[in-house]
Amino acid sequence: MDLSAYLAAKLQAQLLAPGSHFSVYALAAGFLLGFSYLAWSRKRRRGHVGLKPLARAFLSRRLLTHRSTRADILYFFVNVFVTVFLIGWACLTSVEVVDAVQDALTGAFGARTATAAPEWAARGLVTLVVFLAMEFGYWLDHYLKHRIPVLWETHKTHHTAERLTPFTVWRVHPLDSLLFSNIVALSVGLALGATRYALGGTPESFSVAGTNILVAAFFYTFANLQHSEVWLPLRGLPGRLLMSPAHHQLHHSINPAHYNSNLGNCLALFDWLFGTLILPERESPRLTFGVLEKEADPHALTELFLAPFGNVVRALAPARGARQAATPPMNSAAPSSVETSA
C-alpha cells in the first residue's frame, strides 16, 4: 500500500466507519444533542432561544483559534498516523488474552458443553460483560495514572488542554496509550475468556461495525461532548451510573476539589463504587482547565511529546523517589468532597 492509500485508509477508519467514536456521524449526533440541550436550557432559563449564543458554544473564535485547540488537532494526526508504529509491537490484544484464559480453564477443568441458552441471550451476556470489562479497565488505568507519579507523567499531556473540543480526546501521549491498551486488553480478555468458557462456546458481542453496541451508543450521545464546553450534567441515580459531559469536565478542572474524580469513560458506576465520584451541579461552575504544573510551553509538540520521556526517567530515579512521594503531582490529591448530594 502506498503512502497516500495508507493515509486515506486511516482517515476513513476514523471519520467514516460507523463504529468509530470520531466518525462524522457520531460527531454530528453529539453536536445535535448538545445544541438541543443548550437550546432547551436557554429557553427554560430565559424564555427564548438565541442561535448566536448557542453557536458560540461550539464555534467561537476564542475556542477555534486557541493554541490548545491547534495542539489537539496536531495530536489527532500524530495518533492516527504515527502512534501505532511506536507502540503497536508492545500492545497485547484481548484475543490473545481470551485464548490464553480459555486454554488455561480447559486444561484445569476440562472442556464444557455449549450452553442451551438462546443465541441472543448468550450474545447479550457477552455484550454486557465486554462493556463492563472495558469500563473497569478504563477506570483502573485512569486511577493508576492519577495516583502514581511516574504514570501521571505519561498522562499529564492530556490534561494540559486549556480548551476542550472533541479533538482533545486525541491529546494523548504514546506511553499513555501503551499502558491503556494493555490494561484494557487484560481486563476484557480475562472477563471474555472466562465468560466464553462458562458458555461453552465463542459467542460475539452485538456490535456496530466491530464496536460493542453499548460503547457505540455512548459514541453517538455523550462521547464527543465530554471534551467540549457544553455543560450537560446528569444528577441523582443517572449521574451515579452514567458519565455525562459535565462529569468529565469536572475531571479536567484545575480546582483541587475536583482532583482524581470521575475517572470512568461511559459509566460513573465504578467511580461511585470506589469513591471517586463527584456529581456535577445543575449550572456550570465556570471551570478552568489545564494543569497547575506549568510546562515550558504546554502546547508545543516538543513539550507534549518529548518531555514526558524525560519526566518518566526522572520520576523513576531513586534519588527523586522520596521527593516524589512527598510532593505528589497536580492530580494526586484526594478530592475534598468525593460525592456531592443529588
Buried (B, 14 or more C-beta within 10 A) or exposed (E): EEEEEEBEEBEEBBBEBBBBBBBEBBBEBBBEBBBEBBBEBBEEEEEEEEEEEBEBBBEBEEBEEBEBBBBBBBBBEBBBBEBBEBBEEEBBEBEEBBBBBBEEBEEEEEEBEEBEBEEEEBBBBBBBBBBBBBBBBBBBBBBBBBBBBBBBBBBBBBBBBBBBBBBBBBBBBBBBBBBBBBBBBBBBBBBBBBBBBEBBBEBBBBBBEEBBBBBBBBBBBBBBBBBBBBBBBBBEEEBBBBBBBBBBBBBBBBEBBBBBBBBBBBBBBBBBEBEBBBBBEEEBBEBEBBBEBEBEBBBBEEBBBEBBBEBBEBBEEEEBEEEBEEEBBBBBEEBEEBBEEE
